[in-house]
Amino acid sequence: VYIIQVSVGNHQWTVKHRYSDFHDLHEKLVSEKKIDKNLLPPKKIIGKNSKSLVEKRQKELEVYLQTLLVKFPITAPKVLSHFLHFHLYVS
């Protein structure tokens, strides 16, 4: 499970997801919103549990999510909003 820091404006929170969750989100966004299929960091098989690889991938996944938020500045797609738990933070 990756713990990812999300920043939107002055708000920050964390989300916890497995890589497979990111992959599922990405597949939906590629098909529905035509985002670049190469945007998601690739899944690595060898050494996947090494601490340095986990830390590196976590940073890459944070960048991935921030990139998505830049691509959808006004309204995030429903699948992305749910993934980021926006429903818990909208007042």
N, C-alpha and C positions, 0 to 999 in steps of 0.2 A: 504494500500500500504506500502510495506517495502522498505526502502532506504538502500541499501547494498553497503558497501565500497568494491571495488575489487582492488586487488594488483597483478600485474604481473611484476616481475623484479623491475625496478625503476618507473614504471607507476602505478598511482592510479586514480581511478574514481569511480563514483557511478552509480548504476542502480536502477531503481524503478520498482518493480513488485508486483503483488498481490500473495498471497499464491497459488492460483489456477494456476498461471503461473509457479511457481516452481514445482507444482505437474505435470503439463503437460510436462515440461522439463524432470522431473524425469522419468515419464512413457516412454518417447521416449528413454532415455538413458538406462533404464533397458532392453527394448526390443531390441534396436539396438546394444548397447555396453556391455550388460551383467553386468552392475554395480550392486552393492548390493542394493536390493530393500528396505532395512531398513536404508539406508544412509540418506534419507530425514527425517527431524524432523516431527513427526506426527501432524496431524491437531487436534487442541483442540476445543471442542465445548463450555464447561463451562468456563465462564469468559474470552472469547476470546478477549474482548475489554479492559480488564484491562491493565493499563499502564505497570505494571511489566511483564505481560505475553507477551505483544507486544515487549518490550525490550529484553526479554529472547529469544523469537523466532527470532527476528532480528539477534541476535548474533549467534544463531544456524544456521540460513540460510547463514550467512557470512562464518561460518566454513564449511558448506555444499559446497558452491561454491569453497572455497579454496581447499577443499579435491578433488573436481572434477579437478581443475587445476593441482594438484599434480598427479592425475591419468593419465592425458593426457599432459605430459610436452612438447612434441614436437609439436603436432598439435591437437587442440581441435576439437571435432566433430562439424560439421556445425551447428547443433541445439544449442549447447552450445555457440559457437562463436556469433551466432545471439543474443542469450539471453543476453550475456554480452556486446553487442554492439561493438565487436571488429572492425567491419567495419568502425566505427566512429574514431577509434584511430590508425589504421594501416596507416603508412605514405608511 
